[in-house]
Amino acid sequence: MLGNAMLFLIIAIIAAVLGFTGIAGAAAWIAQILFVLFLILFVVSLIRGRR
């Protein structure tokens, strides 16, 4: 999942450099959502692993 977030971040950066603002915004939004989801799952797995 973190790999997907990084992939969408790279797509957003490339699209922003090339001037595709709509695609860059969408890809950045997807990358942000995936990264937050990854962080939440990581914290949950840390908490469950300690029990």
Secondary structure, DSSP 8 states (H G I E B T S, - for coil): -HHHHHHHHHHHHHHHHHT-HHHHHHHHHHHHHHHHHHHHHHHHHHHHHH-
